[in-house]
Amino acid sequence: MITEYGKRPDKKGTVVTGRLETPGDVLQREHWKERKTFVRMNDPHYGEVLVPNSTFKSMSGTPGRVKWACRPIGADNEFVYGKYLGVGGRALAGLKERGIL
């Protein structure tokens, strides 16, 4: 739809508009289905969820993937403390027992 101000040669005041779709409408579009833009996955913490898929489609040697929907807070603490801070095993357990972690 072209409005009167959109017909002005200087285009001042032109507003770009488009159709708004609900999430349900978007999921029904064939384009998104063909590109596998959204994937259903069974997450160990949250059950079955629908998440955005990786946008990297043309990297055949290293295709994009979705490993998990969302990790719970602290899920990787043990890995981070061990790898980056050198705190693991008994030292980590001791810190937890004393309420530091």
MARKOLSE-358999 format. One record per residue: residue in three letters; x, y, z of N, C-alpha, C, O in turn. Coordinates in steps of 0.001 Angstrom, whole numbers, padded with zeros to 6 digits, always signed. Each point is the difference from the previous one (the first is absolute). Layout:
N
AlaXYZXYZXYZXYZ
...
//
This chain:
101
Met+000838-001174+000000-000838+001174+000000+000881+001233+000000+000832+000153+000894
Ile-000984+000713-001845+000772+001232-000062-000869+001132+000544-001112+000241-000471
Thr+001644+000432+001456-000710+001141+000578+000467+001275-000680+000982-000007-000743
Glu-001684+001095+000996+000326+001276-000643+001449+000415+000268+000698+000430-000919
Tyr-000243-000553+002158+001377+000424+000274+001015-000928-000644+001150+000397-000187
Gly-001534-001618-000159+000892-000916-000689+000190+000356-001466+000932-000487-000639
Lys-001804+001329+000103+000096+000414-001400+000897+001213-000165+000312+000386-001126
Arg+000105+000215+002217+000844+001192-000089+001355-000351-000604+000575-001034+000338
Pro-000054+001884-001232+001286-000316-000652+001163-000057+000982+000950-000748-000227
Asp-000998+001517+001313+001129-000010+000946-000114-001154+001008+000936-000244+000762
Lys-002059-000457-000753-000264-001153+000863+000070+000325+001491+000083-000915+000819
Lys-000113+002182-000453+000016+000351+001419-001296-000478+000624-001083+000197-000549
Gly+001207-000811+001674-001164-000493+000704-000482-001360-000476-001051-000466+000440
Thr+001794-000179-001327-000418-001308-000495+000215-001046+001093+001065-000062+000614
Val-002059-000731-000388+000064-001060+000992-000079-001340-000734-000910-000240-000793
Val+001875-000614+001076+000002-001322-000612-000880-000906+000857+000166-000062+001219
Thr-001082-000624-001846-000896-000878+000749+000034-001405-000577+000422-000216-001135
Gly-000862-000702+001918-000078-001380-000447-000995-000767+000844-000470+000496+001024
Arg+000155-001685-001445-000960-000826+000715+000628-000535+001289+001163-000404+000009
Leu-001923+000405+001058+000432-000609+001256-000609-001386+000089-001181-000195-000286
Glu+001998-000758+000685-000489-001369+000119+000182-000492+001433+000921+000412+000705
Thr-001799-001283-000304+000139-000620+001308+001079-001087-000097+000328-000440-001102
Pro+000219+000008+002229+000956-001111-000065-000586-001237-000685+000700-000696-000734
Gly-001967+000431+000974-000650-001142-000658-000030+000150-001507+000203-000971-000728
Asp-000461+002207+000245+000011+000267-001442+001385-000264-000585+000129-000617-001057
Val+000883+001080+001742+001381-000152-000482+000355-001481-000137+000623-000411-000979
Leu-001022-000376+001963+000343-001422-000022-000700-000759-001120+000438-001089-000371
Gln-001509+001639-000169-000725-000647-001094+000574+000338-001371-000370-000636-000987
Arg+001258+001613+000899+000565+000411-001285+000887-001106-000568+000869-000524+000696
Glu-001089+000178-001946+000769-001053-000661+001498+000348-000057+000853-000881+000105
His-000554+002154-000271+001396+000452-000071+000781-000440+001236+001111-000516-000117
Trp-001684+000718+001289+000711-000342+001237+000105-001510+000158+000984-000507+000538
Lys-002009-000215-001012+000051-001460+000078+001095-000553-000911+000763-000880+000399
Glu-000691+001404-001624+001017-000467-000966+001418+000248+000528+000879-000848-000149
Arg-000667+001998+000759+001336+000343+000508+000287-000600+001378+001104+000131+000529
Lys-002117-000791+000041+000142-000567+001351+000475+001073+000976+000939-000204+000769
Thr-001609+001343-000822+000365+001142+000837-000259-000275+001474+000714+000504+000867
Phe-001730-001301-000586-000315-000363+001381+000042-001515+000124-000437-000710-000906
Val+000955+000217+002009+000068-001445+000215-000592-000352+001364+000124+000756+000964
Arg-000765-001914-000907-000488-000533+001278+001107-000872+000566+000630-000774-000721
Met-000404+000906+002004+001007-000834+000635-000479-000398+001387-000805+000696+000618
Asn+001302-001802-000148-000329-000466+001336+001157+000377+000915+001052-000640-000022
Asp-001246+001664+000813+001035+000488+000911-000106-000754+001325-001103-000175+000518
Pro+002228-000273+000040-000054-000776+001246-000557+000794+001185-000486-000598+000960
His+000546+001916-001010-000476+000826+001118-001407+000550-000214-000738+000202+000965
Tyr+000360+000040-002217-001253+000691-000286-000996-000818-000809-001107+000472-000260
Gly+001468-001677-000141-000899-000820-000803+000029+000418-001455+001001+000535-000476
Glu-002104-000779-000241-000036+000341-001425-000197+001498-000166-000934+000582+000552
Val+001826+000035-001323-000065+001431-000256+000229+000266-001486+000606-000807-000705
Leu-001098+001943+000250+000222+000453-001374+000992+001147+000080-000248+000992+000686
Val+001364-001122-001378+001058+001007+000100+000457+000429-001399-000179-000737-000969
Pro+000770+001935+000870+000575+000404-001292+001165-000911-000342+000814-000324+000866
Asn-000730-000084-002106+001085-000852-000469+001216+000868-000332-000105+001225-000054
Ser+001230-001846-000162+001194+000716-000429-000249+000635-001364-000669-000589-000849
Thr+001196+001769+000641-000181+000689-001282+001077-000377-001012-000084+000406-001159
Phe+001085-001165+001567+001073-000394-000909-000439-001210-000812+000001-001123+000503
Lys-000378+001350-001758-000523-001070-000839+001018-000505-001018-000052-001168-000387
Ser+000973+002016-000053+000876-000363-001108+001354-000552+000442+000878-000204-000838
Met-000695-000036+002103+001281-000492+000490-000075-001520+000137-000221-000512+001097
Ser+000401-000208-002197-000186-001453+000013+001023-000713+000879-000315-001032+000593
Gly+001527+001559-000497+001026-000639+000826-000224+000201+001484+000360-000857+000807
Thr-000948+001974-000447-000281+000299+001394-001392+000615+000113-000132+001188+000297
Pro-000908-001993-000533-001358+000560+000039-000364+000476+001403+000446-000555+001003
Gly-001267+001597-000965-000461+000500+001287-000919-001016+000663-000581-000852-000671
Arg+000451+000945+001978-000873-000921+000725-000477+000665+001282+000575+000988+000457
Val-001616-001536+000104-000515+000457+001283+000296-001111+000999-000521-001107-000135
Lys+001353+001389+001136+000390-001013+000976-000994-000091+001154-000281-001092+000495
Trp-000244+002221-000071-000971+000028+001082-000821+001274-000095+000400+000968-000648
Ala-001555-000982+001303-000885+001168-000054+000533+001100+000902+000177+001136-000440
Cys+000073-001457+001658+000496+000975+000966+000516-000779+001197-000685-000887+000510
Arg+001860+001205-000071+000574-000715+001130-000481+000636+001302-000109+001224+000080
Pro-000179-002031+000937-000394+000566+001294+001161+000789+000612+001166-000260-000298
Ile-001494+001206+001137+001036+000808+000662+000939-000926+000756-000440-000859+000764
Gly+001730+001040-000982+001022-000782+000692+000311-001346-000611+000834-000730+000535
Ala-001476+000371-001642+000191-001320-000591+001447-000257-000418+000433-001152-000016
Asp+000306+002177-000314+001376-000170-000470+001043+000474+001009+001178+000116-000336
Asn-001592+000153+001543+000934+000519+000996+001202-000911+000233+001138+000468+000040
Glu-001388-001754+000111+001093-000936+000275+001031+000019-001130+001205-000015+000254
Phe-001679+000049-001495+000902+000068-001145+000809+001296+000015+001216-000028-000190
Val-001875+001156+000414+000674+001303-000010+001016+000102+001130+001128+000441-000221
Tyr-001517-000847+001436+000938+000058+001129+001207-000888-000249+001124+000369+000343
Gly-001344-001529-000933+001105-000913-000259+000909+000470-001112+001220+000023+000161
Lys-001804+000354-001297+000812+000350-001169+000681+001358+000124+001178+000135-000331
Tyr-001904+000860+000800+000536+001360-000024+000582+000466+001333+000839+000900+000023
Leu-001267-001494+001074+000508+000431+001302+000829-001065+000690+000601+000258+001043
Gly-000560-001459-001619+000797-001067+000585-000570-000534+001310+000721-000638+000767
Val-001990+000884-000500-000631-000475+001226-000904-001167-000367-000965+000171-000745
Gly+001267-001335+001255-000813-001169-000321+000024-000993+001140+000681+000196+001007
Gly-001428-001252-001181+000012-001105+000954-000301+000402+001430-001034+000598+000296
Arg+001977-000947+000597-000182+000251+001436-000061+001474+000337-000764+000406+000876
Ala+001559+000402-001561+000003+001438+000291-001374+000604-000295-000499+000816+000774
Leu-000100-001208-001867-001322+000496-000378-001050-000490+000998-000879+000761+000406
Ala+000972-002030-000014-000938-000544+000991+000138+000733+001331-000995+000275+000671
Gly+002227+000037-000295+000239+000729+001254-000611+001396-000022-000586+000444+000987
Leu+000722+000232-002098-000598+001335-000140-001534-000066+000079-000643+000882+000569
Lys+000081-001935-001148-001460-000178+000050-000447-000276+001442-000997+000560+000457
Glu+001732-001420+000258-000338-000341+001393+000042+001226+000902-000816+000133+000912
Arg+001760+000757-001164+000144+001200+000841-000950+001123-000428-000007+001073+000603
Gly-000796-001323-001647-000981+000988-000426+000569+001118-000847-000664+001012-000227
Ile+001888-001186-000242+000628+001031-000843-000551-000062-001408-000172+001031-000650
Leu-000102-002217+000181-000592-000197-001330-001386-000587+000121-000660-000238-001011
//
